Structure formats: C-alpha cells, structure tokens
C-alpha cells in the first residue's frame, strides 16, 4: 500500500476532488465491516442547546424521538446478540427522551456497557419544553455505572461559549463538579468520565495525547476538576457546520485541508467498521454522520431495527461520502477520538 503524502495537484489529475470512494480505490484500500460491537442510538433530536458545530441540527424546538416500540426493539437486539457489548446513547440530549432512564437500566441488566453522550448543561437547564429537572443525572449515572462522555471545546470560557453559546462554559464546569462529586473521573472509583474536544472553527484537532495533558492540567489547576480521557473529534462538514463554512466562504478550503491530511492508518480504524447507528425511526446507518445525511445502510430489509440481521449487516458495503474525509484526516476521528497514532 502506498502511504506517500497526497497532494491536491496529483488528485486533480487522477480523481474527482473530495470523492472519498475514489480515494480509497486509488489507494487500494478495502474497508469492509469488522463487527458490530456498538449499537449507537440517536434517541432524540431535542436538545437544550443549539451548538454552531452540531451535525445533528439539534435544538430546543426539535420533537423527533424514538418510539416505545423502538426502545423495546433496541433491548431485543441487545438481548439477542451478545457480541454487541456496547450501547451508545446520543441525541440531541438523550436524557430528554421520556424512556431514557428505563432504557439505561434495562441495558445495564443485560450486562451491556452503556455510554451516554451527555452535554453537561442539561443538568442545570432541565427539559426545555416541560421544565422537568435533570439535576438527578449524576447520581443516576453513578448508580447505573454508565460511561459519561461530554463535550468541552476548551478549558477557557471564550472558546467554549463561542462554539456552544453564552454561559455554556460556566454551566459545564458546575456540571463537571457534580459528576466528580459522585466519583466520575476520580481514580479508583470505576466511574469513567471522558471529554470530547472539537476545534472552534475549520481546523484539524491537535494531537490527542498532548491536548489531553493540557486539559487535565488546566482543569485541575483552575477548577479542581478530573476526568479520564480526552477524545479529539474533527468537525464534520455537514449540516449546521457545513452551512457555517459556506456562509463564511471556507467550505472548499476546509475540504481541501481534510483531503490533504488523509491518513490510510486512520482510514483502517474508522468507526463504521465496528458500529451501527440507529435513528429515531429505527432505521440503520453505517455511522451517525451517514444518519444525518439520510444514507441508510446497504443491508436491504435488514437496515431496520425491527428486522435486525447481524449477518446481513456484516456483509454490507459501507457507504462513503466526501464527509468521510473528516474521519480520516490527520490522526483520524471517531466517537472514541483519534483512530491512528
């Protein structure tokens, strides 16, 4: 396999710019599914925030949510397939789904590792439509032993609020203190608390290990806060972030930056090879980004939670698009952070 750096001049003459499938073919890279280790479920698009970089376009006005039948189907699939060891709950703010607590408890009883994509501020804001308090979440998370994964764009207020809205940083610090108070991120507690870093703007993330060390030092020294790991995730050029890039005249330059930073090692580790994403209607996708673009998994009738066929999903062809350049640039990007050293 040729791992020499790619130049835009070379690509202009060899394949359509930003054509990810053609890029893989030019590099003789074949990336079939490896497994379905994780079932990632987008429970709802409702959120107490409306972040500029959000690829889901979540906000307090969204109403989409997985039905009770869909929740039951998630649990049935998990019970029937022991090889699916992880349930990754996302949104929106997944905690705003009316059956969130019930689903978490049931999945834990099945012996699954439950991960919650928790935006921190929902603890303080509560339900944006009903006003229901969510202050109980840290204690509930600890009781169930779930892994908490939260976005914090930076350890400084200006950069975090620039991306996620005024006042978000202060609320996030308070929420993190509450998580630490019940043991999350504290050595020896067994309660895992991971943070996610997205660049503020059209840039690639810095090296994950170095950035994690900076975050740990700054959050500890300034606020007495602790967490386990930092995941660096590239801003994906779709939906709200893509609109921002186009309005500011930066879209093509950002796509070129991703293309020029293509890393074959990162491509080998893309999350779609070991994950299936589920939307609020129960349809299946190769990843959360394909879900937001409506690119349903190529598994026939089995591309549904209600007709889940593990073997059909293992034999499917993963659907690629230009947005896949975001997952394969530099050290790579996935729901678990960098995919290559």
C-alpha positions in Angstrom: 0.0 0.0 0.0 1.3 3.4 -1.0 1.5 5.7 2.1 3.2 8.7 0.4 1.6 12.1 1.1 -1.3 13.2 -1.2 -1.1 16.5 -3.0 -4.1 18.3 -4.4 -2.3 18.6 -7.8 -2.0 14.8 -8.0 -5.6 14.3 -7.1 -6.9 16.9 -9.6 -5.5 14.8 -12.4 -6.4 11.4 -11.0 -9.9 11.5 -9.4 -12.7 14.0 -8.6 -11.7 16.2 -5.7 -13.3 15.1 -2.4 -14.5 11.8 -3.9 -13.8 9.5 -0.9 -14.7 6.2 -2.6 -12.3 7.1 -5.5 -9.6 8.0 -3.0 -9.9 4.6 -1.3 -9.8 2.9 -4.7 -6.7 4.9 -5.7 -5.0 3.7 -2.5 -6.3 0.1 -3.0 -7.9 0.4 0.4 -10.8 -2.0 1.1 -12.7 -1.3 4.4 -15.4 -3.9 5.0 -17.2 -4.2 8.3 -15.3 -6.0 11.1 -18.0 -6.5 13.6 -21.0 -4.8 15.3 -19.5 -4.1 18.7 -21.5 -0.9 19.4 -25.2 -0.1 18.8 -25.3 3.7 18.8 -28.9 5.0 19.2 -29.9 8.6 18.5 -32.8 8.8 21.0 -34.0 12.3 20.1 -33.0 15.4 18.3 -34.4 17.5 21.2 -31.7 19.4 23.0 -31.4 22.2 25.5 -28.7 23.8 23.3 -28.2 24.7 19.6 -24.5 24.5 19.0 -23.0 26.0 15.9 -21.0 22.9 15.0 -23.8 20.4 15.7 -24.1 17.9 12.8 -27.5 16.7 14.1 -29.1 20.2 13.9 -30.4 19.6 17.4 -32.2 22.4 19.3 -34.9 23.0 22.0 -37.5 23.1 19.2 -37.0 19.6 17.8 -39.5 16.9 18.6 -38.2 13.7 16.9 -37.8 10.8 19.3 -37.5 7.0 19.2 -40.9 5.4 19.8 -41.7 3.0 22.7 -41.7 0.2 20.1 -38.2 1.3 19.0 -36.9 1.3 22.6 -38.2 -2.2 23.0 -36.6 -3.2 19.7 -33.2 -1.9 20.9 -33.4 -4.1 24.0 -34.5 -7.1 22.0 -31.5 -6.7 19.6 -29.1 -6.3 22.6 -30.5 -9.4 24.3 -30.3 -11.5 21.1 -26.8 -10.5 20.2 -24.2 -10.9 23.0 -21.4 -9.8 20.6 -22.9 -6.3 20.7 -21.4 -5.3 24.0 -21.9 -1.5 24.0 -25.0 0.7 23.8 -24.0 4.3 22.9 -26.9 6.8 23.6 -26.8 10.1 21.8 -29.0 12.8 20.6 -29.8 15.8 20.9 -29.6 15.3 24.6 -30.5 11.6 25.0 -31.5 12.3 28.7 -34.5 14.3 27.4 -36.1 11.1 25.9 -39.0 10.0 28.1 -37.7 6.5 28.4 -34.1 7.3 28.8 -33.8 6.1 32.4 -35.8 2.9 31.7 -33.6 2.1 28.7 -30.4 2.6 30.6 -31.5 0.4 33.5 -32.6 -2.4 31.1 -29.4 -2.4 29.1 -27.3 -2.5 32.3 -29.3 -5.5 33.4 -28.4 -7.2 30.1 -24.8 -6.7 31.0 -24.1 -4.1 28.3 -21.6 -1.3 28.6 -23.8 1.9 28.4 -22.3 5.1 27.2 -24.2 8.4 27.4 -23.3 11.4 25.2 -24.0 14.0 27.9 -23.8 17.7 27.2 -23.4 18.6 30.8 -25.6 21.7 30.8 -28.8 19.7 30.7 -28.2 19.0 34.4 -28.8 22.7 35.0 -31.2 23.6 32.2 -33.6 20.7 32.5 -36.1 19.9 29.9 -36.5 22.8 27.5 -40.2 22.1 26.8 -41.6 20.7 30.1 -39.2 22.3 32.6 -38.5 18.8 34.2 -35.4 18.9 36.3 -32.4 16.8 35.3 -30.3 17.6 38.4 -30.6 13.9 39.4 -28.4 12.7 36.4 -25.0 12.5 38.1 -26.4 10.2 40.9 -28.4 8.2 38.3 -25.3 7.7 36.1 -23.2 6.6 39.1 -26.0 4.2 40.3 -26.0 2.5 36.9 -22.3 2.7 36.3 -22.6 4.2 32.8 -19.7 5.8 31.0 -20.3 9.5 30.6 -18.9 11.3 27.5 -19.2 15.1 27.4 -18.1 17.8 25.0 -16.0 20.7 26.3 -14.5 22.7 23.4 -11.8 24.3 25.5 -10.8 24.9 29.1 -11.3 28.7 28.6 -14.7 30.3 28.6 -14.4 32.4 25.5 -13.7 29.5 23.1 -16.4 27.2 24.6 -19.1 29.8 24.6 -18.1 30.8 21.0 -19.0 27.3 19.8 -21.8 26.3 22.2 -23.5 29.5 23.3 -23.1 32.2 26.0 -23.0 30.8 29.6 -22.3 27.2 28.5 -18.8 27.1 29.9 -19.9 28.1 33.4 -22.7 25.6 33.4 -20.3 22.9 32.1 -17.9 23.5 34.9 -20.6 23.2 37.6 -21.9 20.0 36.0 -18.4 18.5 35.9 -18.0 19.3 39.6 -21.3 17.5 40.3 -20.0 14.4 38.3 -16.7 14.5 40.2 -18.6 14.7 43.5 -20.2 11.3 42.9 -16.9 9.7 41.7 -16.8 10.3 38.0 -13.2 10.8 36.8 -11.8 10.0 40.2 -9.1 7.4 40.3 -10.2 4.1 41.8 -14.0 4.9 41.5 -14.5 2.8 38.4 -16.8 5.6 37.1 -15.5 6.7 33.7 -15.8 10.3 32.6 -14.4 11.2 29.2 -14.3 14.6 27.5 -14.6 15.5 23.8 -12.7 18.2 22.0 -13.9 19.8 18.8 -11.9 22.6 17.2 -13.5 26.0 17.3 -13.6 26.6 13.6 -12.3 25.0 10.4 -9.2 23.3 11.8 -7.9 19.8 12.5 -7.6 18.8 16.2 -4.2 19.0 17.8 -2.5 15.7 18.8 -4.9 13.9 21.3 -2.3 12.9 23.9 -0.8 16.4 24.2 -4.2 18.1 24.3 -5.4 15.6 26.9 -2.4 16.5 29.2 -3.2 20.2 28.7 -6.9 19.7 29.6 -6.1 17.7 32.7 -3.6 20.3 33.9 -5.7 23.3 33.3 -9.0 21.9 34.6 -7.3 20.5 37.7 -5.3 23.7 38.5 -8.1 26.2 37.7 -11.2 24.3 38.8 -10.1 21.2 40.7 -11.7 19.0 38.1 -10.8 15.5 37.0 -11.7 13.3 34.0 -10.3 10.1 32.5 -9.7 10.6 28.8 -9.9 13.3 26.1 -11.3 12.4 22.7 -10.4 14.7 19.8 -13.1 14.8 17.1 -12.9 16.6 13.8 -15.8 18.9 12.9 -17.7 17.2 10.2 -18.6 19.2 7.0 -22.3 18.5 7.1 -25.5 20.3 8.1 -25.0 23.2 10.5 -21.2 23.3 10.4 -21.2 23.0 6.6 -23.7 25.9 6.4 -21.4 28.0 8.5 -18.4 27.1 6.3 -20.3 28.0 3.1 -21.6 31.3 4.5 -18.1 32.3 5.5 -16.6 31.2 2.2 -14.4 28.5 3.9 -16.1 25.3 2.7 -13.8 24.4 -0.2 -10.6 25.3 1.8 -11.7 23.1 4.7 -12.5 20.2 2.4 -9.1 20.6 0.8 -7.5 20.6 4.2 -9.1 17.4 5.1 -8.2 15.8 1.8 -4.6 16.8 2.1 -4.4 15.3 5.6 -5.8 11.9 4.5 -4.2 9.2 6.6 -4.5 5.5 5.5 -3.9 4.3 9.0 -6.8 6.4 10.3 -9.0 5.0 7.5 -8.3 1.5 8.7 -9.8 2.4 12.1 -13.0 4.2 11.0 -15.8 3.6 13.5 -18.3 2.4 10.8 -16.4 -0.9 10.6 -17.5 -1.9 14.2 -20.6 0.2 14.8 -24.2 0.5 13.7 -26.1 3.8 14.1 -29.9 3.9 14.7 -32.1 6.9 14.1 -35.4 7.8 15.9 -37.4 5.8 13.3 -35.4 2.7 13.8 -33.5 2.8 10.5 -29.9 1.7 10.5 -26.8 3.5 9.2 -23.1 2.9 9.0 -22.4 5.9 11.3 -24.1 8.8 12.9 -22.9 11.2 10.1 -24.5 9.0 7.4 -27.6 9.0 9.5 -27.8 12.8 9.4 -27.3 12.7 5.7 -30.0 10.0 5.2 -27.6 7.4 3.8 -29.3 4.3 5.1 -27.1 1.2 5.4 -27.0 -1.1 2.4 -28.5 -4.1 4.1 -31.9 -4.4 2.4 -34.8 -5.0 4.7 -32.3 -5.6 7.5 -31.5 -1.8 7.5 -34.1 -1.6 10.3 -34.0 -2.1 14.0 -37.2 -4.1 13.6 -35.7 -6.6 11.2 -32.1 -6.6 12.6 -30.0 -9.2 10.8 -26.4 -9.3 12.1 -25.0 -11.4 9.2 -26.6 -9.1 6.6 -25.0 -6.1 8.3 -21.6 -7.9 8.3 -21.8 -8.5 4.6 -23.0 -5.0 3.6 -20.9 -2.4 1.7 -20.2 0.6 3.8 -21.5 3.8 2.1 -18.9 6.5 1.7 -19.2 10.3 1.0 -17.0 13.3 0.9 -17.7 13.9 4.7 -15.7 10.7 5.4 -12.6 12.8 4.8 -13.3 14.2 8.3 -12.9 10.8 9.9 -9.6 10.0 8.1 -7.7 13.3 8.3 -4.6 13.5 10.5 -4.9 11.1 13.4 -8.4 10.3 12.5 -11.7 10.9 14.2 -14.4 8.8 15.7 -16.9 8.7 18.5 -13.9 7.4 20.6 -11.5 10.0 19.4 -8.4 9.5 17.2 -8.1 6.3 15.3 -4.4 6.4 14.5 -1.2 7.4 16.4 
